[in-house]
Amino acid sequence: MRRPLALALCLALCLTLTACWEAEANETPEFWEEEPALPEPVAAPDPLPDAFTLPFLSSQTFDPVLCSDGVQQTVGSLLYEGLYTLDDTFTPQPLLCASCRVSSNGLTYTLALRDGIVFSNGAALTAADVLATYRRAQASERFSARFANVASMRVNRGALVVTLRQADSAFPALLDIPIVKSGTEKDTVPLGTGPYLFVTDSDGPCLARNENWWRGGDALPERIRLEPAKDADSAVYLFSAGRAHLLVADLLGETPAAALGGVDMADAPSTALLFLGCNTKRRALADSALRVAIGAAFDRDAIVDTLLAGHADAARFPISPLSPLYPAELDTPYDSAAYPDALGIGSEGEPLELTLLVNAENSFKASLAAHLAKQLSVGPVAVTPVELPWTEYLAALESGDFDLWLGEVRLTADWDVTSLVGSDGALNYGKYASAATDAALKAFLKDENEATAAALCEQLAADAPILPIAFKTLTALTPEGMIEGLSPTAAQPLRGCESWTIRFPD
């Protein structure tokens, strides 16, 4: 996708050099009798790289369990692999895993590894390496939620055996966690099984093609240059200055990436859901009919196309519309005439005042909240957006001091929304509780298929405890016209780089 970058993307580099000389009072300037020496020539700037270049954070680990989102994970996607990978529809596909056997009660998974997989140093991948990575992931902030349903993990006869507390037929969708060799996790660059390895040669740090890669990498670029940056802002500068050639950005985030000049954009769908949450303990929103009417009152497609600049996929249900489980048959079209009639409130009805809580630190969300408030404020209904800094926003959610709230959550690809709508969900700030929804959730997780997905979504549509808006995308930014064939996913922004056509500027 090629578009001008007009989403608050700007970067200013200001260099001010000031020099002056002034004679002291009553002093006669002394003139040169001979020609003064010329100043030393200023060194020319380094030439722009003529090899494909990625930025990386020189002071941060590449350990995929601990490193932060952004540039480090972009590089790491070429160093590490998981047991599974998610395809374009978020369906798990086996990668390092050769087979998966599930017990009759759906609680025990036995995962066998492919033969012949080695790390970049030639050491064989073992189930013990996988277990060690999962143990650390289980204790990490990034991945701990994926293991909430895990009762035990162990190695048995060269396979990893995982026992769950409750059946989850889509458990493999959680196993795209990148694996590192046990014992190297404290290294700045732990060992992985991916197509590249991190090296430093006479030209500096780079990714060199991994000759031990199990899939064979003859078609891959032999070398990818790495440009060190001290922080994320420095990485953005390197990209804008043409010293790095790819940057992955959340263009709807709090601090969108910046760039100078034209760029090409390739969006990668994600599992990050934008939604309106309802406080079902408030008198006005205790009625599910009112919540349903509010959910039908805004045009999701128009929101994506305008306010979100196309960097999202509209959705009425908490399953990505790209997933085969999304119940498109239940997705009713937007009808502006249906609101506010659907509220059952006439123009002379009793006034209904609602607040819509939003984090003020995200300009896109603040604009979205203002748009939704305006669209919902019809007749006797008045919705007021309340913008709060993050800590105050979170405190208001936890205390229940709101009617509606604009939220974002990164779901896992098994589409488990228990935390949002389960009776005891950690993110269920609206205190919604329904035995029917809990049962539909349990049935869906036990056997995820089109029928159980439709049943869950139908139940959520009828009760409307949350009102999905869209799933955000991540965006791979590249210099305009430089790369042809870019088709990123959220986890693999450089997917298919062996078939790219790269044109460097003259």
VEXDREN-2710 file (C-alpha; in Angstrom, 1 decimal):
% VEXDREN-2710
k/r/px/py/pz
1/MET/0.0/0.0/0.0
2/ARG/1.6/3.3/-1.0
3/ARG/0.2/6.5/0.6
4/PRO/1.7/9.8/1.8
5/LEU/2.5/9.6/5.5
6/ALA/-0.1/12.0/6.9
7/LEU/-0.8/10.5/10.3
8/ALA/1.0/13.0/12.6
9/LEU/4.3/11.7/11.2
10/CYS/7.0/14.4/11.4
11/LEU/10.6/14.6/12.5
12/ALA/12.6/17.8/12.9
13/LEU/16.4/17.8/13.1
14/CYS/17.6/21.3/14.0
15/LEU/21.3/22.1/14.0
16/THR/22.1/25.7/14.9
17/LEU/25.7/26.8/14.6
18/THR/26.5/30.4/15.9
19/ALA/29.9/32.1/15.8
20/CYS/30.8/35.7/16.4
21/TRP/33.8/37.8/17.4
22/GLU/33.8/41.3/18.7
23/ALA/36.8/43.6/19.7
24/GLU/37.1/44.8/23.2
25/ALA/36.5/48.5/23.8
26/ASN/39.3/50.9/22.9
27/GLU/41.2/48.0/21.3
28/THR/42.5/48.2/17.7
29/PRO/42.0/45.1/15.7
30/GLU/45.2/43.5/14.5
31/PHE/45.3/42.6/10.9
32/TRP/47.0/39.5/9.4
33/GLU/50.2/40.1/7.5
34/GLU/50.0/36.8/5.8
35/GLU/47.1/34.7/4.6
36/PRO/45.6/32.7/7.5
37/ALA/45.6/29.0/7.4
38/LEU/42.5/27.4/5.9
39/PRO/40.2/25.5/8.3
40/GLU/40.4/21.8/8.4
41/PRO/38.1/20.2/5.9
42/VAL/34.8/18.9/7.3
43/ALA/34.5/15.1/6.8
44/ALA/31.8/14.2/4.4
45/PRO/28.9/12.2/5.9
46/ASP/29.1/8.5/5.5
47/PRO/27.5/7.3/2.3
48/LEU/24.0/5.8/2.5
49/PRO/24.1/2.0/2.8
50/ASP/23.9/0.1/-0.4
51/ALA/22.8/-3.1/1.4
52/PHE/19.4/-3.7/2.9
53/THR/19.7/-2.3/6.5
54/LEU/17.7/-2.7/9.7
55/PRO/18.0/-0.7/12.9
56/PHE/18.5/-2.4/16.2
57/LEU/18.8/-1.3/19.8
58/SER/22.5/-1.7/20.8
59/SER/21.9/-1.7/24.5
60/GLN/18.9/-4.1/24.6
61/THR/18.8/-7.9/24.6
62/PHE/17.4/-9.8/21.6
63/ASP/15.9/-12.4/24.0
64/PRO/12.3/-12.7/22.5
65/VAL/10.9/-13.4/25.9
66/LEU/12.2/-10.1/27.4
67/CYS/12.8/-7.6/24.6
68/SER/10.2/-4.9/24.0
69/ASP/8.0/-4.4/21.0
70/GLY/9.4/-2.7/18.0
71/VAL/12.8/-2.8/16.2
72/GLN/14.3/-5.5/18.3
73/GLN/11.5/-7.9/17.5
74/THR/11.7/-7.1/13.8
75/VAL/15.3/-8.3/13.8
76/GLY/14.5/-11.1/16.1
77/SER/11.9/-12.5/13.7
78/LEU/14.9/-13.6/11.5
79/LEU/16.8/-15.1/14.4
80/TYR/14.1/-17.2/16.2
81/GLU/11.2/-19.5/15.5
82/GLY/8.3/-21.0/17.4
83/LEU/6.7/-24.4/17.5
84/TYR/3.9/-22.8/15.5
85/THR/3.4/-19.8/13.3
86/LEU/0.2/-17.9/12.6
87/ASP/-0.9/-17.6/9.0
88/ASP/-2.8/-14.7/7.4
89/THR/-6.0/-15.9/9.0
90/PHE/-4.4/-16.4/12.4
91/THR/-4.6/-20.1/12.1
92/PRO/-1.7/-21.9/13.7
93/GLN/0.6/-23.8/11.3
94/PRO/3.3/-26.2/12.6
95/LEU/6.8/-24.8/12.3
96/LEU/9.3/-26.5/14.6
97/CYS/6.6/-28.9/15.7
98/ALA/6.3/-32.2/13.8
99/SER/3.1/-33.5/15.4
100/CYS/0.6/-32.7/18.1
101/ARG/-1.3/-35.4/19.9
102/VAL/-4.3/-34.4/22.1
103/SER/-5.7/-36.7/24.8
104/SER/-9.4/-37.8/24.6
105/ASN/-10.4/-35.3/27.3
106/GLY/-8.7/-32.4/25.5
107/LEU/-6.4/-31.6/28.4
108/THR/-3.0/-33.0/27.5
109/TYR/-1.0/-32.0/24.5
110/THR/2.1/-34.0/23.4
111/LEU/4.2/-32.0/21.0
112/ALA/7.0/-33.7/19.1
113/LEU/9.7/-31.8/17.4
114/ARG/10.9/-32.0/13.8
115/ASP/14.0/-34.1/13.2
116/GLY/17.2/-32.4/12.2
117/ILE/16.5/-28.9/13.7
118/VAL/19.6/-27.3/14.9
119/PHE/20.5/-23.9/16.4
120/SER/22.7/-21.5/14.5
121/ASN/25.8/-22.9/16.2
122/GLY/24.9/-26.5/15.1
123/ALA/23.6/-27.7/18.4
124/ALA/20.4/-29.9/18.1
125/LEU/17.0/-28.4/19.2
126/THR/15.6/-30.4/22.1
127/ALA/12.3/-30.5/24.0
128/ALA/14.3/-29.3/27.0
129/ASP/15.1/-26.1/25.1
130/VAL/11.5/-25.5/24.4
131/LEU/10.5/-26.2/28.0
132/ALA/13.2/-23.8/29.3
133/THR/11.8/-21.0/27.0
134/TYR/8.3/-21.7/28.1
135/ARG/9.2/-21.7/31.8
136/ARG/10.6/-18.2/31.4
137/ALA/7.7/-17.1/29.2
138/GLN/5.3/-18.3/31.9
139/ALA/6.9/-15.9/34.3
140/SER/7.2/-13.0/31.9
141/GLU/5.0/-10.0/31.6
142/ARG/4.7/-10.5/27.8
143/PHE/3.6/-14.1/27.7
144/SER/2.3/-15.1/31.1
145/ALA/-1.4/-14.8/30.2
146/ARG/-0.9/-17.6/27.6
147/PHE/0.0/-20.0/30.4
148/ALA/-2.9/-19.1/32.8
149/ASN/-4.7/-22.3/31.7
150/VAL/-1.5/-24.5/31.9
151/ALA/-1.4/-26.9/34.9
152/SER/2.0/-28.5/34.1
153/MET/4.7/-28.9/31.5
154/ARG/7.3/-31.6/31.2
155/VAL/9.6/-33.4/28.8
156/ASN/8.8/-37.1/28.1
157/ARG/10.7/-39.2/25.6
158/GLY/11.9/-36.3/23.6
159/ALA/8.5/-34.6/23.4
160/LEU/7.0/-31.7/25.3
161/VAL/3.9/-32.6/27.3
162/VAL/1.6/-29.8/28.4
163/THR/-1.5/-30.4/30.6
164/LEU/-4.2/-27.8/30.7
165/ARG/-6.7/-27.1/33.5
166/GLN/-9.6/-26.7/31.0
167/ALA/-9.8/-28.0/27.4
168/ASP/-8.7/-25.5/24.8
169/SER/-8.8/-26.9/21.2
170/ALA/-6.9/-23.9/19.9
171/PHE/-4.0/-24.1/22.4
172/PRO/-1.4/-24.4/19.5
173/ALA/-2.4/-20.8/18.5
174/LEU/-0.6/-19.7/21.7
175/LEU/2.6/-21.6/20.8
176/ASP/4.2/-19.1/18.4
177/ILE/6.5/-18.1/21.2
178/PRO/10.1/-17.9/19.7
179/ILE/12.5/-20.6/21.1
180/VAL/16.0/-19.9/22.3
181/LYS/18.7/-22.4/23.3
182/SER/18.7/-23.2/27.0
183/GLY/21.7/-21.7/28.7
184/THR/22.1/-18.8/26.2
185/GLU/19.2/-16.7/27.4
186/LYS/21.4/-14.3/29.3
187/ASP/23.5/-13.6/26.2
188/THR/22.7/-10.3/24.5
189/VAL/21.8/-12.4/21.4
190/PRO/20.7/-15.9/22.5
191/LEU/20.9/-18.7/20.0
192/GLY/17.9/-19.4/17.7
193/THR/17.0/-21.7/14.9
194/GLY/16.0/-18.9/12.4
195/PRO/17.3/-18.2/8.9
196/TYR/19.9/-15.7/10.2
197/LEU/22.5/-15.3/12.9
198/PHE/23.9/-12.1/14.5
199/VAL/27.6/-11.5/13.7
200/THR/30.0/-8.6/13.7
201/ASP/32.4/-8.5/10.8
202/SER/34.8/-6.0/9.4
203/ASP/31.9/-3.9/8.2
204/GLY/30.1/-3.9/11.6
205/PRO/27.1/-5.8/13.0
206/CYS/25.0/-7.7/10.6
207/LEU/22.7/-10.7/10.1
208/ALA/24.5/-13.4/8.2
209/ARG/22.6/-16.2/6.5
210/ASN/22.4/-19.3/8.8
211/GLU/23.9/-22.1/6.8
212/ASN/22.5/-24.6/9.4
213/TRP/18.9/-23.5/8.8
214/TRP/16.6/-26.5/8.5
215/ARG/14.6/-25.1/5.6
216/GLY/17.6/-24.1/3.5
217/GLY/18.2/-20.5/2.8
218/ASP/20.0/-20.3/-0.6
219/ALA/17.5/-17.8/-1.9
220/LEU/17.8/-15.5/1.1
221/PRO/20.0/-12.4/1.0
222/GLU/23.5/-13.4/2.2
223/ARG/23.8/-10.5/4.5
224/ILE/21.5/-7.9/6.1
225/ARG/23.3/-4.8/7.5
226/LEU/22.4/-3.6/11.0
227/GLU/22.6/0.0/12.1
228/PRO/22.8/0.5/15.9
229/ALA/20.4/2.9/17.7
230/LYS/20.4/3.9/21.3
231/ASP/16.6/4.0/21.6
232/ALA/13.4/3.8/19.5
233/ASP/13.5/7.5/18.6
234/SER/17.0/7.0/17.2
235/ALA/15.8/4.1/15.2
236/VAL/13.1/6.4/13.7
237/TYR/15.7/8.9/12.8
238/LEU/17.9/6.3/11.1
239/PHE/14.9/5.3/9.0
240/SER/14.0/8.9/8.1
241/ALA/17.6/9.7/7.2
242/GLY/17.7/6.7/4.8
243/ARG/20.2/4.8/6.9
244/ALA/17.7/2.0/7.7
245/HIS/15.2/0.6/5.3
246/LEU/12.3/-0.9/7.2
247/LEU/10.5/0.1/10.4
248/VAL/7.4/-1.5/11.9
249/ALA/5.1/1.0/13.5
250/ASP/1.7/1.1/15.2
251/LEU/0.4/4.2/13.4
252/LEU/-2.5/4.4/15.9
253/GLY/-0.3/4.3/18.9
254/GLU/0.6/6.9/21.5
255/THR/3.9/7.8/19.7
256/PRO/3.5/7.0/16.0
257/ALA/6.7/6.6/14.0
258/ALA/8.0/9.5/12.2
259/ALA/9.4/9.8/8.7
260/LEU/10.6/12.4/6.3
261/GLY/9.4/12.3/2.6
262/GLY/7.5/9.5/1.0
263/VAL/7.2/6.0/2.2
264/ASP/5.5/2.8/1.2
265/MET/3.2/1.2/3.7
266/ALA/2.3/-2.5/4.0
267/ASP/-0.2/-3.3/6.8
268/ALA/-0.1/-6.5/8.8
269/PRO/-3.3/-7.5/10.6
270/SER/-3.0/-7.9/14.4
271/THR/-5.1/-9.3/17.3
272/ALA/-5.3/-5.8/19.0
273/LEU/-9.0/-5.1/19.5
274/LEU/-10.5/-1.6/19.8
275/PHE/-13.8/-1.7/21.6
276/LEU/-16.4/0.2/23.7
277/GLY/-16.9/-1.4/27.1
278/CYS/-20.2/-1.0/29.0
279/ASN/-20.6/-0.5/32.8
280/THR/-23.5/-2.9/33.3
281/LYS/-23.7/-1.8/37.0
282/ARG/-24.8/1.6/36.0
283/ARG/-28.5/2.0/36.0
284/ALA/-28.6/3.4/32.4
285/LEU/-26.6/0.5/31.0
286/ALA/-28.0/-2.3/33.0
287/ASP/-30.5/-2.9/30.2
288/SER/-29.0/-5.0/27.4
289/ALA/-31.4/-3.5/24.9
290/LEU/-29.8/-0.1/25.4
291/ARG/-26.3/-1.6/25.0
292/VAL/-27.3/-3.4/21.8
293/ALA/-28.7/-0.1/20.4
294/ILE/-25.5/1.7/21.2
295/GLY/-23.5/-1.0/19.4
296/ALA/-25.6/-0.5/16.3
297/ALA/-25.3/3.2/16.3
298/PHE/-21.9/3.8/14.8
299/ASP/-20.5/3.0/11.4
300/ARG/-17.4/0.8/11.9
301/ASP/-16.3/0.9/8.3
302/ALA/-16.4/4.7/8.1
303/ILE/-14.5/4.9/11.4
304/VAL/-11.7/2.7/9.9
305/ASP/-11.6/4.6/6.6
306/THR/-11.5/8.0/8.2
307/LEU/-10.5/8.3/11.8
308/LEU/-8.2/5.2/11.7
309/ALA/-6.9/6.0/8.2
310/GLY/-7.4/2.5/7.1
311/HIS/-5.0/1.0/9.6
312/ALA/-7.6/-1.5/11.1
313/ASP/-10.2/-4.0/10.1
314/ALA/-13.8/-3.3/11.2
315/ALA/-15.4/-6.0/13.3
316/ARG/-18.6/-6.4/15.2
317/PHE/-17.4/-9.4/17.2
318/PRO/-14.2/-10.1/19.2
319/ILE/-12.8/-12.4/16.5
320/SER/-10.7/-11.0/13.6
321/PRO/-12.8/-10.8/10.5
322/LEU/-9.9/-12.5/8.7
323/SER/-10.3/-15.6/10.8
324/PRO/-12.5/-18.5/9.4
325/LEU/-14.3/-18.4/12.7
326/TYR/-15.6/-14.9/12.2
327/PRO/-19.5/-15.2/11.9
328/ALA/-20.0/-13.0/8.9
329/GLU/-23.6/-14.1/8.6
330/LEU/-24.3/-12.4/11.9
331/ASP/-22.6/-9.1/10.9
332/THR/-25.6/-6.8/10.3
333/PRO/-24.9/-3.6/8.2
334/TYR/-24.9/-0.2/9.7
335/ASP/-28.2/1.7/9.5
336/SER/-28.1/5.3/10.6
337/ALA/-31.9/5.4/10.6
338/ALA/-32.2/2.7/13.3
339/TYR/-30.7/5.0/15.9
340/PRO/-32.1/6.5/18.2
341/ASP/-35.3/4.7/17.4
342/ALA/-33.7/1.5/18.7
343/LEU/-33.2/3.1/22.1
344/GLY/-37.0/3.3/22.5
345/ILE/-36.6/7.0/23.5
346/GLY/-38.5/9.7/21.7
347/SER/-37.4/13.3/21.2
348/GLU/-39.5/14.2/24.3
349/GLY/-38.2/11.3/26.4
350/GLU/-36.3/11.5/29.7
351/PRO/-32.7/12.8/29.2
352/LEU/-30.0/10.2/29.2
353/GLU/-26.5/11.4/30.1
354/LEU/-23.6/9.0/29.7
355/THR/-19.8/9.4/30.1
356/LEU/-17.3/7.8/27.7
357/LEU/-13.9/7.3/29.4
358/VAL/-10.7/7.5/27.2
359/ASN/-7.0/7.6/27.7
360/ALA/-6.0/11.2/26.8
361/GLU/-2.4/10.2/25.9
362/ASN/-3.5/8.6/22.6
363/SER/-4.7/11.2/20.2
364/PHE/-6.3/8.7/17.9
365/LYS/-8.4/7.2/20.7
366/ALA/-9.3/10.7/22.0
367/SER/-10.5/11.6/18.5
368/LEU/-12.4/8.3/18.2
369/ALA/-14.1/8.9/21.6
370/ALA/-15.1/12.4/20.6
371/HIS/-16.6/11.0/17.3
372/LEU/-18.5/8.3/19.0
373/ALA/-19.8/10.6/21.7
374/LYS/-21.1/13.0/18.9
375/GLN/-22.7/10.2/17.0
376/LEU/-24.4/8.8/20.1
377/SER/-25.6/12.2/21.3
378/VAL/-29.0/12.2/19.6
379/GLY/-32.3/13.6/20.9
380/PRO/-32.4/13.2/24.7
381/VAL/-29.2/11.2/24.7
382/ALA/-26.0/13.1/25.6
383/VAL/-22.6/11.3/25.7
384/THR/-19.7/13.2/27.1
385/PRO/-16.1/12.0/26.5
386/VAL/-13.9/12.1/29.6
387/GLU/-10.2/12.2/28.7
388/LEU/-7.8/11.2/31.5
389/PRO/-4.1/10.4/31.8
390/TRP/-3.3/6.7/31.9
391/THR/-3.0/6.3/35.7
392/GLU/-6.2/8.2/36.3
393/TYR/-7.9/6.4/33.4
394/LEU/-7.0/3.1/34.9
395/ALA/-8.1/4.1/38.4
396/ALA/-11.5/5.2/37.0
397/LEU/-11.9/1.8/35.3
398/GLU/-11.0/-0.1/38.5
399/SER/-13.4/2.0/40.6
400/GLY/-16.3/1.7/38.1
401/ASP/-16.4/5.5/37.7
402/PHE/-17.7/5.5/34.1
403/ASP/-20.6/4.5/31.8
404/LEU/-18.7/3.6/28.6
405/TRP/-15.0/3.2/28.1
406/LEU/-12.9/3.1/25.0
407/GLY/-10.4/0.2/25.4
408/GLU/-7.8/-1.8/23.6
409/VAL/-6.7/-5.3/24.3
410/ARG/-4.2/-7.6/22.5
411/LEU/-6.1/-10.9/22.2
412/THR/-4.4/-14.3/21.7
413/ALA/-5.2/-16.1/18.5
414/ASP/-7.5/-18.6/20.2
415/TRP/-9.9/-15.6/20.6
416/ASP/-10.3/-16.2/24.4
417/VAL/-12.2/-13.1/25.7
418/THR/-12.7/-14.5/29.2
419/SER/-10.7/-11.6/30.7
420/LEU/-13.1/-9.1/29.0
421/VAL/-16.5/-10.8/29.4
422/GLY/-16.1/-13.7/31.8
423/SER/-17.8/-13.3/35.2
424/ASP/-14.5/-13.0/36.9
425/GLY/-12.4/-11.6/34.0
426/ALA/-9.5/-9.4/35.0
427/LEU/-10.4/-6.7/32.4
428/ASN/-14.2/-7.0/33.0
429/TYR/-14.4/-3.5/34.4
430/GLY/-18.1/-3.3/33.5
431/LYS/-18.8/-6.1/36.1
432/TYR/-20.8/-8.0/33.5
433/ALA/-21.8/-11.5/34.6
434/SER/-23.8/-14.1/32.7
435/ALA/-23.9/-17.8/33.2
436/ALA/-25.0/-18.2/29.5
437/THR/-22.0/-16.3/28.3
438/ASP/-19.6/-18.2/30.6
439/ALA/-21.1/-21.5/29.2
440/ALA/-20.7/-20.3/25.6
441/LEU/-17.1/-19.3/26.2
442/LYS/-16.3/-22.7/27.8
443/ALA/-17.9/-24.6/24.8
444/PHE/-16.1/-22.4/22.3
445/LEU/-12.7/-22.9/23.9
446/LYS/-13.2/-26.7/24.3
447/ASP/-14.0/-27.1/20.6
448/GLU/-13.4/-24.1/18.5
449/ASN/-15.3/-24.3/15.2
450/GLU/-17.7/-22.2/13.2
451/ALA/-20.7/-23.4/15.2
452/THR/-19.3/-22.7/18.6
453/ALA/-17.9/-19.3/17.5
454/ALA/-21.3/-18.3/16.1
455/ALA/-23.0/-19.3/19.3
456/LEU/-20.6/-17.3/21.4
457/CYS/-20.8/-14.2/19.2
458/GLU/-24.6/-14.4/19.0
459/GLN/-24.7/-14.5/22.8
460/LEU/-22.3/-11.5/23.0
461/ALA/-24.3/-9.6/20.4
462/ALA/-27.5/-10.1/22.4
463/ASP/-26.0/-9.0/25.7
464/ALA/-23.5/-6.5/24.4
465/PRO/-21.2/-6.2/27.4
466/ILE/-18.5/-5.0/25.0
467/LEU/-19.0/-3.4/21.6
468/PRO/-16.1/-4.3/19.2
469/ILE/-15.1/-1.6/16.7
470/ALA/-12.0/-2.9/14.9
471/PHE/-8.8/-4.9/15.0
472/LYS/-5.7/-2.6/14.5
473/THR/-3.0/-3.4/12.0
474/LEU/0.8/-2.9/12.3
475/THR/2.5/-1.1/9.4
476/ALA/5.8/-1.9/7.8
477/LEU/7.3/1.3/6.5
478/THR/9.9/1.2/3.7
479/PRO/11.4/4.0/1.5
480/GLU/9.1/4.8/-1.4
481/GLY/9.7/2.5/-4.4
482/MET/12.6/0.6/-2.8
483/ILE/11.0/-2.8/-2.0
484/GLU/8.7/-4.8/-4.1
485/GLY/7.0/-8.0/-2.8
486/LEU/6.6/-7.0/0.9
487/SER/3.9/-9.0/2.6
488/PRO/4.3/-8.8/6.3
489/THR/2.5/-10.4/9.2
490/ALA/2.5/-9.0/12.7
491/ALA/5.0/-11.6/13.9
492/GLN/7.1/-11.8/10.6
493/PRO/7.4/-8.3/9.1
494/LEU/10.1/-9.5/6.8
495/ARG/8.3/-12.6/5.5
496/GLY/9.2/-13.7/2.1
497/CYS/12.4/-11.5/1.9
498/GLU/14.0/-14.1/-0.3
499/SER/11.6/-13.1/-3.1
500/TRP/11.8/-9.3/-2.7
501/THR/13.0/-7.0/-5.4
502/ILE/15.1/-4.2/-3.9
503/ARG/16.0/-1.0/-5.7
504/PHE/18.6/1.3/-4.1
505/PRO/18.5/5.0/-4.9
506/ASP/21.1/6.2/-7.4
END
